[in-house]
Amino acid sequence: MVFQADNYIWGLGTQDILDIFTETQSARHERAEMIVREAHKRQAIDAYEDPITSTIIQTLIMPQLGNEYVFNRLGKGFTGASKLEYLPVPHRARAVPFADELPAKPVPESVSSAVRWGFVGGMGLVLVITKKAWRLPFSRLGGWGESGSIVIPWLGGTPASQFLKALVSIFSYPLLDKDPSVKWHLINFLPQLISPILIYTIEGYRLGNQGSLLALPSLFTAGMQVQGIGRIGPLYAILSAVFGTESIPGRTVPKEVAMSLVPAVTLGFALPTIMSLWPTANVRAWQHWVALWQFAPPLVNVLTALFSTGLRRLRQRRSPPDEHEKEFERYKKRDVPVLQRAYMYAFAVQSTVHIATMAYAWSHPDISIAKTFFGLPNPFKAEWNLPSLSQQLATFFRYDAVTALAAYVGGNLYSVWELRRLGYIKTRSALKAALAVMAGQVLVGPGATWAALWSWREGVIADLSQ
């Protein structure tokens, strides 16, 4: 009304005032409907209008979701509030900015929903390809390469022991293959698993992901060893798109967890990987390292839990926590510098391995980079007619790497879109990030690119708190 009054020298008439209030009502109508709709839903649950549904939600689901989910749901009614342009807004510290304070306007739900389900469909297609391409001849596995035997008495004569020997046998073929491109591909591929292991672990501890399947990183790291990262990667990307946290305070990871990540990844994954790829004359010891590697990804989760628990108890012994202070810990961003160091560690290791292996392959006369990565048979063809077991296993590893790459790139690009959808970054920044993701696949490798993207993303979300 003040704005319009400045434009009318002779004052406002009755119709002018009606138009002003109509415009104001139109601007606030959608948000008002959303607030009323959410209030009705909440009231129906609290009033037990449907006793079975309310009982399940109140007693089984809500206790698992944590208070951050509740805060996020309730906060949606406030973030879209309108600002009076002619009145100064006093600065008050807040973890969640209002919608008009974001770098960009959030994308409408209709558009974001279409993109989300399009992405889910694309990742579903990758899963279909893995269904066709995973052709492991388990009946022929069990030996150390073509002729050796595997002796690993850890699990006795149980079916689990036979399954472990089959996994070791799968790895033994590329390790012993006379074709240099087969082992080179494995050396390039395995270190790229650092980023998914690290990021699955971090996302599992994020405050906003509690109560969802993303809070169970061991489920995915163990699945990597049983089903392959090429199948778990797309599945995780789908779950992340559907259940991933949108809350700015929900970004928080306990500082003790962040401090535990680098030693856990180093001892739990990096060391077994190096020893598995390093040939030794002591074949039994080599087999034990390869067997230990089968447990390496979930071992990272176990070590992270152990180290973080020890650090937490040590801190509590030195200074007992105040309950009020504990609730506000999520807003202090103390985890950000530690997480950034973990991302940089992952970036340094994976980019070094990628550049070194690419340089080696470029100079080796018997290795074709294009053929090794992308010389794959049609997954929808009934018979591949591969002449040897070694070539069948090499093809499996190549398909595992290619489908994982599709999940990495797709998930990375979708995470950039999520930042733009929520208004956390401008369109120009989103385009730059997307181009960097594509270029990074070639320059530093998919794992290092993912780590660098998450480092940038961590800073973007943390900086939104005022």
C-alpha positions as CSV (number, residue, x, y, z in Angstrom):
1,M,0.0,0.0,0.0
2,V,2.9,2.3,0.8
3,F,4.5,1.5,-2.6
4,Q,1.3,2.2,-4.5
5,A,0.7,5.4,-2.5
6,D,3.9,6.8,-3.8
7,N,2.7,6.3,-7.3
8,Y,-0.6,8.0,-6.9
9,I,-0.3,11.8,-6.4
10,W,-4.0,12.2,-5.6
11,G,-4.2,9.3,-3.2
12,L,-5.7,5.8,-3.4
13,G,-9.3,5.1,-4.3
14,T,-11.5,2.3,-3.0
15,Q,-10.8,0.2,-6.1
16,D,-7.0,0.8,-5.8
17,I,-7.1,-0.5,-2.2
18,L,-9.1,-3.5,-3.2
19,D,-6.6,-4.3,-6.0
20,I,-3.7,-4.0,-3.5
21,F,-5.2,-6.4,-1.1
22,T,-6.2,-8.8,-3.9
23,E,-2.5,-8.8,-5.1
24,T,-1.3,-9.4,-1.5
25,Q,-3.8,-12.3,-1.0
26,S,-2.7,-13.9,-4.3
27,A,0.9,-13.7,-3.4
28,R,0.3,-15.4,0.0
29,H,-2.5,-17.8,-1.1
30,E,-0.3,-20.8,-2.1
31,R,1.7,-20.7,1.1
32,A,-1.4,-20.2,3.2
33,E,-3.0,-23.3,1.6
34,M,0.2,-25.3,2.3
35,I,0.2,-24.3,5.9
36,V,-3.5,-25.2,6.4
37,R,-3.0,-28.5,4.5
38,E,0.0,-29.5,6.6
39,A,-1.8,-28.5,9.8
40,H,-4.8,-30.7,8.9
41,K,-2.5,-33.7,8.2
42,R,-0.7,-33.2,11.6
43,Q,-4.0,-32.8,13.4
44,A,-5.4,-35.9,11.9
45,I,-2.3,-37.9,13.0
46,D,-2.4,-36.4,16.6
47,A,-6.2,-36.9,16.9
48,Y,-5.9,-40.6,15.8
49,E,-8.5,-40.2,13.1
50,D,-7.1,-43.4,11.6
51,P,-5.9,-45.3,14.8
52,I,-3.8,-47.8,12.9
53,T,-1.9,-45.2,10.8
54,S,-1.4,-42.9,13.8
55,T,-0.1,-45.7,16.0
56,I,2.4,-46.8,13.4
57,I,3.6,-43.2,12.8
58,Q,3.7,-42.1,16.4
59,T,5.2,-45.2,18.0
60,L,7.3,-46.8,15.2
61,I,8.3,-44.2,12.6
62,M,8.6,-40.8,14.5
63,P,11.0,-42.0,17.2
64,Q,13.4,-43.2,14.5
65,L,13.3,-39.9,12.5
66,G,14.7,-37.7,15.2
67,N,13.8,-34.1,16.0
68,E,15.5,-32.6,12.9
69,Y,12.8,-34.1,10.7
70,V,10.1,-32.5,12.9
71,F,11.9,-29.1,12.8
72,N,12.3,-29.3,9.1
73,R,8.6,-30.1,8.5
74,L,7.5,-27.3,10.8
75,G,10.0,-24.8,9.4
76,K,8.5,-25.0,5.9
77,G,5.7,-22.8,7.1
78,F,8.0,-20.1,8.1
79,T,10.7,-20.0,5.4
80,G,8.3,-18.7,2.7
81,A,7.2,-15.7,4.8
82,S,6.9,-12.4,2.9
83,K,9.0,-9.4,3.8
84,L,7.8,-5.8,4.0
85,E,10.1,-4.0,1.6
86,Y,9.8,-0.6,3.3
87,L,10.6,-1.8,6.8
88,P,14.2,-2.7,7.9
89,V,14.7,-6.3,8.9
90,P,16.9,-6.6,12.0
91,H,19.6,-9.3,11.7
92,R,19.1,-12.3,13.9
93,A,21.2,-15.4,13.9
94,R,19.4,-18.2,12.2
95,A,20.4,-21.5,10.7
96,V,17.7,-21.6,8.0
97,P,17.4,-18.5,5.8
98,F,14.0,-17.3,4.6
99,A,13.2,-18.1,0.9
100,D,13.8,-14.5,-0.2
101,E,17.3,-14.6,1.4
102,L,18.5,-17.5,-0.7
103,P,20.9,-16.9,-3.6
104,A,18.2,-18.0,-6.1
105,K,14.5,-18.6,-6.2
106,P,13.6,-22.3,-5.4
107,V,12.3,-24.3,-8.4
108,P,8.6,-25.2,-8.3
109,E,7.6,-28.6,-6.9
110,S,6.1,-29.7,-10.2
111,V,9.3,-29.2,-12.1
112,S,11.5,-30.7,-9.4
113,S,9.3,-33.7,-9.1
114,A,9.5,-34.4,-12.8
115,V,13.3,-34.2,-12.7
116,R,13.5,-36.4,-9.6
117,W,11.4,-39.2,-11.2
118,G,13.2,-38.9,-14.5
119,F,16.5,-39.4,-12.6
120,V,15.1,-42.4,-10.7
121,G,14.0,-43.9,-14.1
122,G,17.5,-43.3,-15.5
123,M,19.2,-45.1,-12.5
124,G,16.6,-47.8,-12.8
125,L,17.7,-48.4,-16.4
126,V,21.3,-48.8,-15.1
127,L,20.1,-51.4,-12.7
128,V,18.4,-53.2,-15.6
129,I,21.6,-53.3,-17.5
130,T,23.4,-54.8,-14.5
131,K,20.8,-57.5,-14.4
132,K,21.7,-58.4,-17.9
133,A,25.4,-57.9,-17.7
134,W,26.2,-59.7,-14.4
135,R,27.2,-63.1,-15.8
136,L,29.5,-64.7,-13.2
137,P,30.1,-68.4,-13.7
138,F,30.1,-69.3,-10.0
139,S,30.2,-73.0,-10.7
140,R,33.7,-72.6,-12.2
141,L,35.0,-70.5,-9.4
142,G,37.0,-71.5,-6.3
143,G,40.6,-71.7,-7.5
144,W,43.5,-69.2,-7.3
145,G,43.6,-68.3,-10.9
146,E,43.6,-71.0,-13.5
147,S,45.4,-73.7,-11.5
148,G,46.1,-72.8,-7.8
149,S,44.1,-73.6,-4.8
150,I,42.7,-71.3,-2.1
151,V,43.4,-72.0,1.6
152,I,41.5,-69.7,3.9
153,P,40.4,-71.5,7.1
154,W,38.7,-68.5,8.7
155,L,35.1,-69.7,8.5
156,G,35.7,-73.5,8.6
157,G,33.8,-75.7,6.2
158,T,30.6,-73.6,6.2
159,P,28.8,-72.3,3.1
160,A,30.0,-68.8,4.1
161,S,33.6,-70.1,3.7
162,Q,32.8,-71.4,0.2
163,F,31.3,-68.0,-0.7
164,L,34.3,-66.2,0.6
165,K,36.6,-68.4,-1.5
166,A,34.5,-67.7,-4.6
167,L,35.0,-63.9,-4.0
168,V,38.7,-64.4,-3.6
169,S,38.8,-66.5,-6.7
170,I,37.0,-63.7,-8.7
171,F,39.8,-61.3,-7.7
172,S,42.6,-63.8,-8.4
173,Y,42.0,-63.9,-12.1
174,P,42.7,-60.2,-12.9
175,L,45.5,-60.2,-10.4
176,L,47.3,-63.1,-12.2
177,D,46.1,-62.4,-15.8
178,K,48.9,-62.2,-18.4
179,D,47.1,-59.4,-20.2
180,P,48.4,-56.1,-18.6
181,S,45.2,-54.2,-19.3
182,V,43.2,-56.5,-17.0
183,K,45.3,-55.8,-13.9
184,W,45.8,-52.2,-14.9
185,H,42.0,-51.7,-15.0
186,L,41.6,-53.3,-11.5
187,I,44.4,-51.0,-10.1
188,N,42.6,-48.0,-11.6
189,F,39.1,-49.1,-10.5
190,L,39.5,-50.2,-6.8
191,P,40.9,-46.9,-5.4
192,Q,37.9,-45.1,-6.9
193,L,35.8,-46.9,-4.3
194,I,37.2,-44.6,-1.6
195,S,34.6,-41.9,-2.4
196,P,31.5,-44.0,-2.2
197,I,32.7,-45.6,1.0
198,L,33.6,-42.3,2.5
199,I,30.4,-40.5,1.4
200,Y,28.0,-43.3,2.2
201,T,29.5,-43.2,5.7
202,I,29.2,-39.5,6.1
203,E,25.6,-39.4,4.8
204,G,24.8,-42.2,7.2
205,Y,25.7,-40.0,10.1
206,R,24.1,-36.8,8.8
207,L,21.5,-35.5,11.2
208,G,18.9,-35.0,8.5
209,N,19.2,-38.6,7.2
210,Q,18.4,-40.3,10.5
211,G,15.4,-42.6,10.3
212,S,16.0,-43.3,6.5
213,L,17.8,-46.2,4.8
214,L,20.7,-43.7,4.2
215,A,21.5,-43.9,7.9
216,L,22.6,-47.6,7.3
217,P,25.9,-47.2,5.5
218,S,27.0,-50.7,6.3
219,L,24.0,-52.0,4.2
220,F,25.5,-50.4,1.1
221,T,29.2,-51.0,1.8
222,A,28.5,-54.7,2.4
223,G,26.3,-54.8,-0.7
224,M,29.2,-53.4,-2.7
225,Q,31.1,-56.6,-2.1
226,V,28.2,-59.0,-2.7
227,Q,26.4,-57.2,-5.6
228,G,29.1,-54.9,-7.0
229,I,29.3,-51.1,-6.8
230,G,27.8,-51.0,-10.3
231,R,24.6,-52.2,-8.8
232,I,24.7,-50.5,-5.4
233,G,25.7,-47.1,-6.8
234,P,22.5,-46.6,-8.8
235,L,20.4,-48.0,-6.0
236,Y,22.0,-45.6,-3.5
237,A,21.5,-42.7,-6.0
238,I,17.8,-43.5,-6.2
239,L,17.4,-43.7,-2.4
240,S,19.4,-40.4,-2.0
241,A,17.1,-38.6,-4.5
242,V,14.0,-39.8,-2.7
243,F,15.0,-39.7,1.0
244,G,18.1,-37.4,1.1
245,T,17.9,-34.5,3.6
246,E,17.0,-31.0,2.4
247,S,17.5,-29.3,5.7
248,I,20.5,-26.9,6.2
249,P,20.9,-27.9,9.9
250,G,20.4,-31.5,8.8
251,R,23.8,-31.3,7.0
252,T,25.6,-31.6,10.4
253,V,27.8,-34.7,11.1
254,P,29.1,-35.3,14.6
255,K,32.6,-34.0,14.9
256,E,33.9,-37.2,16.4
257,V,32.7,-39.1,13.3
258,A,34.4,-36.5,11.0
259,M,37.7,-36.9,12.9
260,S,37.5,-40.7,12.6
261,L,37.0,-40.9,8.8
262,V,40.6,-40.6,7.5
263,P,42.1,-43.2,9.9
264,A,39.1,-45.5,9.3
265,V,39.4,-45.3,5.5
266,T,43.2,-45.7,5.6
267,L,43.3,-48.7,7.9
268,G,40.0,-50.3,6.8
269,F,40.2,-49.9,3.0
270,A,43.4,-48.3,1.7
271,L,45.8,-50.7,3.4
272,P,43.9,-53.9,2.4
273,T,43.6,-52.6,-1.1
274,I,47.4,-51.9,-1.4
275,M,48.3,-55.3,0.0
276,S,45.8,-57.1,-2.3
277,L,47.2,-55.5,-5.4
278,W,50.8,-55.9,-4.4
279,P,52.1,-59.3,-5.6
280,T,54.1,-61.4,-3.2
281,A,55.8,-64.8,-3.3
282,N,53.9,-65.8,-0.2
283,V,50.7,-66.9,-1.9
284,R,48.9,-67.8,1.3
285,A,49.5,-64.4,2.8
286,W,48.4,-62.8,-0.5
287,Q,45.2,-64.9,-0.4
288,H,44.5,-63.7,3.1
289,W,44.9,-60.0,2.1
290,V,42.5,-60.6,-0.8
291,A,40.1,-62.3,1.6
292,L,40.4,-59.4,4.1
293,W,39.7,-57.0,1.3
294,Q,36.2,-58.5,0.8
295,F,35.4,-57.1,4.3
296,A,37.1,-53.8,3.7
297,P,34.2,-51.4,2.9
298,P,32.0,-52.4,5.9
299,L,35.2,-52.5,8.0
300,V,35.5,-48.8,7.4
301,N,32.0,-48.3,9.0
302,V,33.0,-50.5,12.0
303,L,36.2,-48.6,12.5
304,T,34.4,-45.2,12.2
305,A,31.9,-46.3,14.9
306,L,34.7,-47.5,17.2
307,F,37.0,-44.5,16.7
308,S,34.1,-41.9,17.1
309,T,32.8,-43.7,20.2
310,G,36.2,-43.5,21.8
311,L,36.7,-39.9,20.9
312,R,33.2,-39.0,22.3
313,R,33.8,-40.8,25.6
314,L,37.2,-39.1,25.9
315,R,35.6,-35.7,25.4
316,Q,32.8,-36.4,27.8
317,R,35.3,-37.5,30.4
318,R,37.2,-34.2,30.1
319,S,34.1,-32.0,30.0
320,P,30.7,-33.4,30.7
321,P,28.2,-32.1,28.1
322,D,25.4,-29.8,28.9
323,E,22.1,-31.0,27.5
324,H,21.1,-27.5,26.3
325,E,24.5,-27.0,24.7
326,K,24.2,-30.4,23.0
327,E,21.0,-29.5,21.2
328,F,22.7,-26.4,19.7
329,E,25.8,-28.3,18.6
330,R,24.3,-28.8,15.1
331,Y,24.4,-25.1,14.4
332,K,28.0,-24.4,15.1
333,K,29.6,-26.0,12.0
334,R,32.5,-27.4,13.9
335,D,32.5,-30.5,11.7
336,V,33.0,-28.6,8.4
337,P,36.8,-28.1,8.5
338,V,37.3,-31.7,9.5
339,L,35.0,-33.0,6.8
340,Q,36.9,-30.8,4.3
341,R,40.2,-32.5,5.2
342,A,38.6,-35.9,4.7
343,Y,37.3,-34.9,1.3
344,M,40.8,-33.6,0.3
345,Y,42.4,-36.8,1.5
346,A,40.1,-38.8,-0.8
347,F,40.7,-36.4,-3.6
348,A,44.4,-36.6,-3.3
349,V,44.6,-40.4,-3.2
350,Q,42.2,-41.1,-6.0
351,S,43.4,-38.3,-8.3
352,T,47.0,-39.5,-7.9
353,V,46.1,-43.1,-8.7
354,H,44.0,-42.1,-11.7
355,I,46.6,-39.8,-13.2
356,A,49.4,-42.4,-12.5
357,T,47.5,-45.3,-14.0
358,M,46.4,-43.3,-17.0
359,A,50.0,-42.1,-17.7
360,Y,51.2,-45.8,-17.4
361,A,48.5,-47.0,-19.8
362,W,49.2,-44.2,-22.3
363,S,52.9,-45.2,-22.4
364,H,52.2,-49.0,-22.5
365,P,52.2,-50.5,-26.0
366,D,49.8,-53.3,-25.1
367,I,47.1,-51.3,-23.3
368,S,44.2,-49.5,-25.1
369,I,42.4,-47.2,-22.7
370,A,39.3,-46.9,-24.8
371,K,39.1,-50.7,-25.4
372,T,39.8,-51.5,-21.7
373,F,37.1,-49.2,-20.4
374,F,34.4,-49.3,-23.1
375,G,35.1,-52.4,-25.2
376,L,32.1,-54.2,-23.8
377,P,29.7,-56.7,-25.4
378,N,26.0,-55.9,-25.8
379,P,24.3,-56.6,-22.4
380,F,21.1,-57.5,-24.1
381,K,22.7,-60.1,-26.3
382,A,22.0,-63.7,-25.2
383,E,25.5,-65.1,-25.8
384,W,28.9,-63.3,-25.5
385,N,31.0,-66.3,-26.5
386,L,34.0,-65.2,-24.4
387,P,36.7,-67.9,-24.8
388,S,38.0,-68.1,-21.2
389,L,37.0,-67.6,-17.6
390,S,39.6,-64.9,-17.2
391,Q,38.0,-62.8,-20.0
392,Q,34.5,-63.4,-18.5
393,L,35.6,-62.0,-15.2
394,A,37.5,-59.1,-16.8
395,T,34.2,-58.2,-18.6
396,F,32.4,-58.3,-15.3
397,F,34.8,-55.9,-13.7
398,R,34.6,-53.6,-16.7
399,Y,30.8,-53.6,-16.6
400,D,30.9,-53.0,-12.8
401,A,33.2,-49.9,-13.4
402,V,31.0,-48.5,-16.3
403,T,27.7,-48.8,-14.5
404,A,29.3,-47.4,-11.3
405,L,30.6,-44.5,-13.4
406,A,27.0,-43.9,-14.7
407,A,25.8,-43.8,-11.1
408,Y,28.6,-41.5,-10.0
409,V,28.1,-39.0,-12.8
410,G,24.3,-39.2,-12.6
411,G,24.3,-38.8,-8.8
412,N,26.8,-35.9,-8.9
413,L,24.8,-34.0,-11.5
414,Y,21.6,-34.6,-9.6
415,S,23.1,-33.3,-6.4
416,V,24.1,-30.1,-8.3
417,W,20.5,-29.9,-9.5
418,E,19.3,-30.3,-5.9
419,L,21.3,-27.3,-4.8
420,R,19.8,-25.2,-7.6
421,R,16.3,-26.6,-7.0
422,L,16.4,-25.6,-3.3
423,G,17.7,-22.1,-4.3
424,Y,21.0,-22.7,-2.5
425,I,23.0,-21.7,-5.6
426,K,22.4,-19.7,-8.7
427,T,21.9,-21.2,-12.2
428,R,25.3,-20.0,-13.4
429,S,27.0,-21.7,-10.4
430,A,25.1,-24.9,-11.1
431,L,26.2,-25.0,-14.8
432,K,29.8,-24.4,-13.8
433,A,29.6,-27.2,-11.3
434,A,28.0,-29.6,-13.8
435,L,30.7,-28.8,-16.3
436,A,33.4,-29.4,-13.7
437,V,31.8,-32.8,-12.9
438,M,32.0,-33.8,-16.5
439,A,35.6,-32.6,-17.0
440,G,36.7,-34.2,-13.7
441,Q,35.9,-37.7,-14.9
442,V,38.7,-37.4,-17.4
443,L,41.2,-35.2,-15.6
444,V,41.2,-36.6,-12.0
445,G,38.8,-39.6,-12.2
446,P,35.3,-40.2,-10.9
447,G,36.2,-40.8,-7.3
448,A,38.3,-37.7,-6.9
449,T,35.6,-35.6,-8.7
450,W,32.9,-36.9,-6.3
451,A,35.1,-36.0,-3.3
452,A,35.8,-32.5,-4.7
453,L,32.1,-31.9,-5.4
454,W,31.1,-33.0,-1.9
455,S,33.7,-30.7,-0.4
456,W,32.3,-27.8,-2.4
457,R,28.7,-28.8,-1.6
458,E,29.5,-29.0,2.1
459,G,30.8,-25.4,2.1
460,V,27.8,-24.1,0.1
461,I,25.2,-25.5,2.5
462,A,27.2,-24.6,5.6
463,D,27.6,-21.0,4.4
464,L,23.8,-20.5,4.2
465,S,23.5,-20.4,8.0
466,Q,23.6,-16.8,9.1
